[in-house]
């Protein structure tokens, strides 16, 4: 797999994300950390059905991660039957994550891992870059595009392959 | 700053020969006596308002979002600034990011300032230095930004030269601060960003009032004419002159020449970007094709017979594009020569024949009067020859091109909006153009797809062709830019705005770099109009808002009046007209609240921050000018929301509503420090979706001074919009309710229940200020 940005002109610099290709390993990293999963509004545009969204939510449930939805999409998630999720804007979340004193959504302290999915490429790019430079929190990009500013990223892959990848992650946590 | 003028006042001077009483000697510019006392900050230097900036930046801290890990601005570099590393010059990432923001703002402010300088120099030469700044009987406070910043009341075009001397000196100083080895603190860079923005609004005000008075543009007229907008309004059976840019001078000469020669009506004059706004302010029979993103779109059709460019927002490859359709390019500004031969001193007939015969692809003509004559003659001569010029491919050609697409996906990866072009190509190869036509609605017309295509397919033209039926049906009405807000309008709305009874002023400004198409802007504007906010628009945003019709075939401009009042839609005009939006906020402080304006920046900005519920939405902000315009609003305490692409300005200015200590103000009545809640919560914010932007805009209209009635109205809109998109009450609602009377009556039960759950307690509503010097009782808590 090539560590190549999805948008051609986005060149990050010397510190680039490690590509993760094993679903089980990623799932375990998410589970072992105090994780917040940020799901952006683009998630509803990526595919016509919502299987990928349900897989992400199931993954977070099994891994014990908090889910924060951004871009004023909370209602749509609630209509899918999701109740235990938090709503915040993406940059507000980035701002909070960069503050070591932030108590997190549940008051138990800041997170050790941010997982991101469902963001416009450049939007996610900037958030991940900010966190890379200004906090010690590790990040995983779970979008189907290589995001070099994350600590770890999926490689760029087709949407159907991505969905299978997410399913494998979920299955690995069920075992 | 160093003042060029000297004024000495002596009560009594006794010499060996005479006794002088009340002697006043002035060297340089004579400032007319003015009833308003001179405030503390006339023509402030870079640091004179730093203390105000630091108050803002203490509350709204920068959140930096570096594009990349590097700095490559000098030969020390590239330097890796990752995670706290410093470059060879000692700069860290935060300082580097804020330096880039300052650079962008300097570029933006310099652009407006030089635009203003060209206009003023030209108009002084043409109409005289003593030309009065008459903005009509309803606009006595003619230049609120100039009065506020410079401390002078300009009376004539000549007075504006003096203002520009100051702005130019300051921009040069600010730019010098970005050099290696100068400023090192990110917060001080940010303060300089604010200073640059403030100057930008002064420069824009100079430019617009100069052109309004000299060219007879509408003078604050709410009923400025409805003019034609859209590709489909251009009569292609006539010779077509296309003007592009921001500096209207050459376009006025085209119009004048048509009038002089009796050809008006025989030739179509149409424009793109702000030159189009100002051309229709000069002559309402001209046409606006559209915002900047229609530049490639319109030229590629082959319709323009002659293209005249002045300055700003012109595609750098305009000459290549003009060549492709065989239209000569006339460059009319020293700032954008495009490699053309300087024909300024040539005889007009010689220029016309040279260009008409294709001996040269275009010419640089720095005499705008000659541009007028040449453009008209050229268009008349070329139009009959160009009837069969082919811009877009035929449908058969389109299908053939699509069939040769390799589906490599490079176009999608090059597209700023990652549009599904490969899918469009796949369908088009089978004759189904629907997907490509759909892409048209979201395409910002940058052309990057074509440059990325390894098969060199004319992708952009293919999209245009697929959507040709849409292009041709673009026939709209927009209200011509009216310029300033009338003093009487401010008198009428000042009270309800400051008390919060008009829920807010929403200004849709900026460029057309939309992440999800322009229709989002229309939907947002309509939402706030229906909610009876005052909606103000300018520039490309003003055009986009006019480019959609309702079921009855009417645009928002035909549906809503152009007054500065609740539920009205006010188009102030071009980019430089943005100064009338900041000017309106300043006027409220002066005309309604009777605060002294003259060189009294801190107090007026403090007033606006705490009392005037205004928010800017630059949904498609793209340029450096948009950055400097926004920063001028920030220093005045007006928050700005940008669309997703606006995140690429690399830093936000965000408040922390969870940090109570950030939201204390002085109560000017008692000197006590009082918690007022996070109002306004942010100063610069990139929203991910239009829904998020609308909820945030409604929230950012809340101000510390809102009366209970006003706060209840503002909360109604915030809660209603929040519930619409989040499906529940806002989780920060308790931070915005100060008294039970703040609670909207129609939502009382559910809000009271939520407040009880939060353990909410009533709090005071102070006479809010961040400035100790405005406390009337001199016992300020530390």
Interface residues (C-beta under 8 A of the other chain):
Chain A: X6 X7 X8 X9 X10 X11 X12 X13 X14 X15 X40 X41 X70 X71 X72 X73 X74 X75 X78 X79 X87 X89 X90 X91 X92 X94 X95 X96 X98 X102 X119 X120 X121 X122 X123 X125 X126 X127 X129 X130 X132 X133 X134
Chain B: X63 X64 X65 X66 X67 X68 X69 X70 X80 X81 X82 X83 X84 X93 X410 X413 X414 X416 X418 X452 X515 X644 X645 X647 X648 X650 X652 X654 X656 X658 X685 X686 X687 X688 X689 X691 X692 X695 X696 X724 X725 X726 X727 X728 X731
